[in-house]
Structure formats: structure tokens, C-alpha cells
Amino acid sequence: MEKKLLFICESAESFLITALEKTLTGAGFSVTFIMPHPKEIEDVEDQNQFFLVYLDGDETRYNTTLEYLADLKKRVQEKHIFLIGNPIDIKGAYRFIPQDLTSGCFQRPVNTTDLITQLDLAFSGYRSDNTTHIERGFEGNEDVQKKTVLIVDDDTSFLRSMQTGLAKKFNVFITNSGMNAVNFLKDRIVDLILLDYEMPVLSGLEVFRILRSEQNTETIPVIFLTSKDDKNTVMKVLEGKPADYLLKPISPTILTQTVENFFKKSESDQNDKKNSDPNVPAEMEMIDEKFSL
């Protein structure tokens, strides 16, 4: 299925918009530019799933367009509307299109990695949490009979492949940012975190240390994901004593089986320790050696 995106702006010739177009095209999106005129949008709306509104210039020129897009979203839930602008522009836009009808917003200057990630996730059918940029890989309510897994990785394609496999057997949340994961976990608890070790801004190890310093997250088991197997990296991965670590790339099938085995072993270990001494907290068993150090 072609990833068609309607880029709504007053001018497609500015340097910033030209750079954005190049990034979007490089990520596989077919971009069509259009002025913020509802009638013009109506003529091509059936041909596009994504609508990216670049709020710049005279904000009043976007009001009727935003109202039209809000009505379109109410009629066709499969449409995705994203906003780009400064904080004042975005706040003003929400008077004409409620935030819950948008799939995301991005402040200028745009973090293109985040933009592409959110667009790709929306294209793959993920549902977005606009407050934390946490995506959930299941429809409807969580299944209380299933374990809940949070995956944190800045690689969008890897996130998607992991979610595809794991969502068949677990409630799955995903994010491409360590800080988003930390914020998300302030309000809820998950059963397991799959955490990429190499991430920009806030590395996996830094996220791990933050989680271990907070009372409500200090006992959540964490499995590191890493694409490096050199001695120095492995020693750093083991520094915080995570529950386990896995080498990337890894197939969704193997990952799903690994997570299933982890939960089975964890439950068995907890039962054994509970029977031997109920006052001893259940801790994850130390990692088996996977590398020659």
C-alpha cells in the first residue's frame, strides 16, 4: 500500500519545507502539496491517508481547513492528521480541530526522526497516545489475562517487527524515546521492558538507571537489546544487572519465544522463592553468559 501524504501549506518553496519533503520522500512517502483550501482538499481526500498541516504565516487562513479536517476525521477514522507549528500556532489550531482528532503534533524546528517514526507507526495501524507518544499495538481494551510489555527502541522498522510478533500473545506498548518511556511509566506499570541500549539523547543505560531510582519502577524487569557484542559494550550492558540481554537483529518469532520463556521462568522462580521464604523479594536470576569476555 502506497504511503500517500497530503502536505498542506501556504508555500512549498521554502527551504524548511523543501528539506521536509526530501526527508519524507526518502522515507517512502508520496508527497502532494496543496494550499489550505477545503475545496481543494475535498477533491483529493480519498486518495490520501495522511494530512500534514504546516502552520505558518497567517493562522486565520488555516481555520476553515482545520474545521474541515476535523469533520473528515469524524467521518473517516482511518485518516491521520498531523500538525507542525510553533506552540502558539498549535494551541490555536486546537480551537478548530480538537487534539483527540489529531494523530500527533510537532513543534518547529521539526525532529524529523520523530516525525517519520510517528507517520510510519500510524501507517502500520498503531494507535497513538498524544501526551507521551507511546503507541499501543492492540485494539480495544487490554487483555488482563496477558502480560504487558513496553518496547523502547529508536529504530522504527525494528519496533514494528517486534510489535507484530509480540502483540499476538502480549499487550504491547512501544515508543522510540527513552524519556517518553520514563514519563509513561510514571502513571502505569508493565510486566517487562525491552530496552534498546544504543539510543540518542537518553541512552538505554541512562533510562535503566532512572527506572531503578524510582520506587514504582525499580523492580520492573528490563531486557536490554543491543547490536554490539564487543567486550566493552557487554560489560556496560551488564553493569546495571538487567534481567537479560539480547543481540539485534532478532526475528519476531525468536523474540516472542524468548519473552514467553522469560515469563515462565520468572513465574517459576517467584514460586520457588515464595515457598522457601515469603519475605524474600522475587528478583530476576542473573543472566546466562552469552559472550566470551
N, C-alpha and C positions, 0 to 999 in steps of 0.2 A: 504494500500500500504506500503510495507516494505521500511524502510529508509536505503538504501544501500549507503555506503560511501567507496570510494577507497582512502586509505591513502598512499600517495606517499612519500617515504623517503629512505635514504640510509641504515638505520638500525632501526629495530623495537624493538630493545632490550634495548635502553637507558632508564634511569629512567623517564625522562620527557615524552617520547613518550608512555611508558607503563602507566603512570598516565593519559595521554590524552585519551588513548584507554579505560581505565576504566571509565572515565567521559563520553565519547561518548556512550559507551555500556550502561551505566546507564541511559542515556537519550533516549535509544531506537534505537540507530543506529547500524546497522550491519556493522562492520568494516573489511575490507580486506586490508592487507598491500601488497605493491608492490614496486619494485625498480624503479627509474626514467629511464625506458627504454620504448620508444614509442611503440615498437612491443609488449611488454607485456601488455601495457595499451590497445592497439588496440584489443587484444584478449578478454578483459573483459569489454570494454567500454559500450557495450549495456546493461550490467547487473547493471550498476551504474549510479545514477543521480548526485551524489556529488563526487568531486575530491578535496581532501585536500592535498596541496603540502607543505611539511615541508622542508624549505630551510635551509640546514645546511651542513657543510662540504665544499667540492669542488663545488662552484657555477656553474662551467662550465659543470658539469655533468647534470645540470637541463635545459640547454639552449634548446636542441632539444626537450625535454619533454614539456617545456613551449610553444614552437612553435607548437608542435603537439596539445596541449590542446587548443591553440588559434584557430587553424583550426577546431578542433572538436566543439568548441562553436559556430563558424560561421555556421557550418553545422547543429548543433542541439541546438537550442536556449534553450531547456528545461534543458540542462546540467548546473551545477553550479560549478564554480571553485573558491576555496578559497586558499589564501596563508598565510603561517606562517613563520616568519623570523625576523631578525633584520632590522632596517631601510635601511641599505645599501643593504642587500640581496633583500628586496622588491623593492627598487628603481631599482636595476639591473635587476630584473625579468621583470619589465615593458618594457624593451627593446625587450623582446621576446614575451610577451603577454600583449597587451595594457590594461590599467587599466579598461577601459569600458567593457572589456570582462570578467572581474572577478566579482564575487558576493560579495567579501569582502576580507580584509587582516587583519591579527592580528600580532602585534609585540610580540616577546618573552620578558619576560615571559607572556604566554597567559592568558588573562582574560577568564576563562572557562565559566563563566556565559554569557558573551557577545558572545563567540563562539557558545554555544548551542542555544542561542536566535537567532542569525543570521541564523544558519542552520535550525532551526525549522521554522522560518519565510519564508525562501526560499522554504522549503518543502511544506509550506502551499500556495505557489503561490504568495507571496508578491514580489514586485519589490523594489530593494534597491537603495538608494542614497549613493554612496560610499564616499561622502565627509562629510556627517553628520550622517550616519547610521539612517536615517529616512526612514521608509518603507511606501509605499503608498498602500492602499487597494483597488485600482481600476485600470483598464486597460485603455490605451489611454489617452486622454486629460480630464481635469477636466470638469465637467458639471457646467457651470456658473449659471444654474438655481438652483443648490443645495447649501446648506450651507456646509462649510468646518470645519471639526472637527479634532483636534490633540489630540491623546490619549497618555499619558505618564505613564508607569507602568513597573516595573521591573519583573513582573510575565508574562512569555511568554504565557502560556496557557490562562491566563485571557485576555491578549492583543488579542490573536487570536479569542477568543469567542466574545469579544466586537466588533472587526472589522467585523466579519461575519455578525452580526446583523445590525450594523450601516451603512455598505457600501451599503446596499440596498437602502438607502434613502439620504445618505450624501457622500460628498467627504471626505475620511478618511486618515489621516496620523498617523502613530504610531511610537513610539520609547520606548526603555527600559531604557533611561538615561535622567536625568534632564538636564545635561549640553548639550546633543545633542539637546534637545528641545529648550534651550536658544539660541544656535547657529543657529538653523533652523529658529527661529522667528526673527532673525536679518535681514533676507532677504525677508520675506514674512509675511503676516498677515492671521490669520484664524478667524473663527467666534466664535469658542468655544474651550476651552481646558478642557479635562478631566484629572485631575492630581492626581496620587497616592500620598497619604500623607506620607506613610512609604516607603522610598527608601534609598538604601545605597549611600554613597559618598555625594550626594546633595539631601537633603530631599525635599519633596513636598513643605513644608513651605518656605524653602530657595529659591526654584525655584520661588515660588509665589512672594516673596519679590523682587527678581531680576527683574521679569517681571513688577512689579508695579513701579520700579525705572527707567524704560526705557520709553521714550516718545512714541515710536511706539508700545509698548505692554501694557501700563498702563491701557488701557480701555478694553482689551480683557477679556470677562467673563471667569471665571475659576470655575469649579465644582470639589471639592475635592472628592476623593474616599478613603475610609478608612474601615478597617476591625475591628476597635476598637470602642466601644461605651461607654467607661468609661468617667467619668466627666472630668478628666484632659485632655484627648485626644480631646474631643469635644470642650473644651474651647480653646485649642491651634488651632484647625481647624477654629474656628470662629474668632480667633484673627485678621486675615487679612481681614475679611468681604468678603469672596468669594461669588460668585453668588448663590452657593448652595453646598450641600454635600450629598453623597450617601454612604450607607453601602454596603460593599462587604461581600460575593459574591452576584451578582445580575445577573439575567438572561438577555441574549441579547435582548429578546423581551421587557422586562420591561425597560431596559436601553434605547432602541430605542424610546419607547413611552415617556419616561421621557425627553429625549433630544428634541423630537418633541414638547412636551408641553412647554418646556423651551423657544424654539424659538418663538412659538405662543404667549406666554405671554410677552416675551421681545418685540416683534414687537408691540403688543397692548399697552404696557406701553410707548414705544417710541412715538407712535402716539398720545397718550393722553397727554404726556408732551410737545410734539411738538405743539399741538393745543393750549395748555394753555399758554406756554411761549417758543417760538422758541429759546431763548437764554440760556435756561437751558439744560445742557448736559444730555443725557439719561443715567441713572445709573440703575444698576440691583436692583430690590427690595430686601429688606433684607429677609434672609432665614426664612422659617417657622420653628417653633420649632419641632424637631423630637425626642428629648430625654428629659427625666426628669432630670434636672440638680440639 
